Amino acid sequence: MMNMPEKRSKTPLKMGLIGCGWFGRFCLTAYSKTSDIELIAVADTNAKIAKETGDLYGVRWYSNPDQIINNPEIDLVHIATPPNTHASFASQALQQMKHVLCEKPLALSIEEGNQLVNLAKAKNRILPVNFILRYVPIVDIIKEIIDNQLFGKPIRAYFENYAADEKLHPKHWFWDSTQSGGIFIEHGVHFFDLYQYWFGNSEVLWATRLMREGTAIEDRVYCAMKHASGVFSSHYHGFDQPDLLDRQVHGILFETADILIKGWIPLSIEIQGYITKENSQILQSICPEGNLSINDKTPSKMTGRWKNIQNVHEFRFDYQLPDPKFKVYAQAVQALIRDQIRYILDPTHQRVIDEMNGLETLKLAVLATKKRINR
Ligand SMILES: NC(=O)c1ccc[n+]([C@@H]2O[C@H](COP(=O)([O-])OP(=O)(O)OC[C@H]3O[C@@H](n4cnc5c(N)ncnc54)[C@H](O)[C@@H]3O)[C@@H](O)[C@H]2O)c1
């Protein structure tokens, strides 16, 4: 538990961005539609990108990130540079008494992660990792379904991530593990965090990877996890698809039904199986816009896992978010920053994510990376 940051009395908070690449700029566009943030300046070691971004958003720009870190006007620094730079920028910004929003991952090693979280505590500053998934509405619909045990307990979950590599040219930092940490650390952390939220604490059982043919580049990783709640989960990430075929699916198997969730930013859910009438009403109240069809004529009874299950009806439930992926993504970016700023202003506010999410998922990702068997 962090010490409370000192109470501040006003928004917007003044922000500086370090790293004006695609995600830094995506966030700036999202922030420009909220009144919680006032962008003061941006920095990128690529002066051309820094200037373009500064000009686009009408703020000062620098090719030296120190100009952000040492600027007394700035309250919060958003770090959106490649992963190997996060720990040093976060540490310098905290030393200058800035709040920090760090892109995933928090750091590349557990030692650095621990030091950063301790430093944030000592300085009474926030240091969340930008785990935007936790702010996407479908994520909480699934959490409520799990907590209400509408189809019994979850038993098994998987994430299949068939990600595009069309924009990841061979020299991109993403493929260089000294810069990215590898796929579990650079990308897997989002889903370790999500699965801990849905299924509770987890342990890495086993991990492996495959290299791109004829190269030393890891492009596919796979790991098996066990959750304290009794769920076996697995995470597959392959960065080897054309943009048009970029696709992801989560599957969750419960005692009497299965859920399929489509999109790494979850956009739709499909549920099929058996449910009691009472629970079907709870399901509909959790997600009123969802389409429930239930065969309510003949209840079934069944036995599974030595449990007698009675009065259940075959059903199907479908729900799709009304907005397209990038709108949902931008809304999640806004919701995250709003939540964190609310905490800065009112330390009694319970944030959706805090410093420990970044650290705990880094620990899992580092372990998966160490455990992976080379093939
Ligand atoms: N939370 C999310 O959903 C999400 C999504 C995409 C990317 N990310 C994270 O955002 C970060 C950036 O990813 P990206 O896709 O925007 O990469 P990118 O390569 O498009 O942008 C990185 C930018 O950082 C700049 N840069 C590199 N080293 C620097 C340094 N030392 N000082 C200042 N600037 C420096 C580069 O010039 C570049 O403009 C990564 O950590 C990535 O994991 C998070």
The ligand as a MOL file (V3000), in Angstrom:
LIG
                    3D

  0  0  0     0  0            999 V3000
M  V30 BEGIN CTAB
M  V30 COUNTS 44 48 0 0 0
M  V30 BEGIN ATOM
M  V30 1 N -0.5730 0.6440 -23.0870 0
M  V30 2 C -0.7250 0.2830 -24.3510 0
M  V30 3 O -1.7890 -0.1560 -24.7660 0
M  V30 4 C 0.4380 0.4270 -25.3090 0
M  V30 5 C 0.2430 0.3000 -26.6860 0
M  V30 6 C 1.3460 0.4470 -27.5340 0
M  V30 7 C 2.6000 0.7020 -27.0200 0
M  V30 8 N 2.7470 0.7960 -25.6610 0 CHG=1
M  V30 9 C 4.0800 1.0550 -25.0860 0
M  V30 10 O 4.4660 2.3910 -25.4050 0
M  V30 11 C 5.8680 2.4630 -25.5480 0
M  V30 12 C 6.2010 3.0550 -26.9060 0
M  V30 13 O 5.6770 2.2380 -27.9200 0
M  V30 14 P 5.3930 2.8070 -29.3890 0
M  V30 15 O 4.6850 1.7300 -30.1010 0
M  V30 16 O 4.7940 4.1500 -29.3220 0 CHG=-1
M  V30 17 O 6.9050 2.9030 -29.9450 0
M  V30 18 P 7.4750 3.8830 -31.0450 0
M  V30 19 O 8.7470 3.2850 -31.5100 0
M  V30 20 O 6.4250 4.2120 -32.0550 0
M  V30 21 O 7.7770 5.2180 -30.2410 0
M  V30 22 C 8.8250 5.3450 -29.3200 0
M  V30 23 C 9.3480 6.7780 -29.4060 0
M  V30 24 O 10.3140 6.9590 -28.3650 0
M  V30 25 C 11.4130 7.7030 -28.9060 0
M  V30 26 N 12.5930 7.4250 -28.0890 0
M  V30 27 C 13.3680 6.3150 -28.0930 0
M  V30 28 N 14.3240 6.4060 -27.1450 0
M  V30 29 C 14.1370 7.5980 -26.5300 0
M  V30 30 C 14.7990 8.2650 -25.4590 0
M  V30 31 N 15.8220 7.7040 -24.8200 0
M  V30 32 N 14.3440 9.4750 -25.0850 0
M  V30 33 C 13.2970 10.0580 -25.7130 0
M  V30 34 N 12.6420 9.4770 -26.7430 0
M  V30 35 C 13.0410 8.2500 -27.1350 0
M  V30 36 C 11.5380 7.2440 -30.3470 0
M  V30 37 O 12.2200 8.2100 -31.1430 0
M  V30 38 C 10.0620 7.0870 -30.7320 0
M  V30 39 O 9.5250 8.2680 -31.3020 0
M  V30 40 C 6.3950 1.0430 -25.3400 0
M  V30 41 O 6.7950 0.8690 -24.0070 0
M  V30 42 C 5.1800 0.1700 -25.6230 0
M  V30 43 O 5.2140 -1.0500 -24.9200 0
M  V30 44 C 1.7030 0.6860 -24.8250 0
M  V30 END ATOM
M  V30 BEGIN BOND
M  V30 1 1 1 2
M  V30 2 2 2 3
M  V30 3 1 2 4
M  V30 4 1 4 5
M  V30 5 2 4 44
M  V30 6 2 5 6
M  V30 7 1 6 7
M  V30 8 2 7 8
M  V30 9 1 8 9
M  V30 10 1 8 44
M  V30 11 1 9 10
M  V30 12 1 9 42
M  V30 13 1 10 11
M  V30 14 1 11 12
M  V30 15 1 11 40
M  V30 16 1 12 13
M  V30 17 1 13 14
M  V30 18 2 14 15
M  V30 19 1 14 16
M  V30 20 1 14 17
M  V30 21 1 17 18
M  V30 22 2 18 19
M  V30 23 1 18 20
M  V30 24 1 18 21
M  V30 25 1 21 22
M  V30 26 1 22 23
M  V30 27 1 23 24
M  V30 28 1 23 38
M  V30 29 1 24 25
M  V30 30 1 25 26
M  V30 31 1 25 36
M  V30 32 1 26 27
M  V30 33 1 26 35
M  V30 34 2 27 28
M  V30 35 1 28 29
M  V30 36 1 29 30
M  V30 37 2 29 35
M  V30 38 1 30 31
M  V30 39 2 30 32
M  V30 40 1 32 33
M  V30 41 2 33 34
M  V30 42 1 34 35
M  V30 43 1 36 37
M  V30 44 1 36 38
M  V30 45 1 38 39
M  V30 46 1 40 41
M  V30 47 1 40 42
M  V30 48 1 42 43
M  V30 END BOND
M  V30 END CTAB
M  END
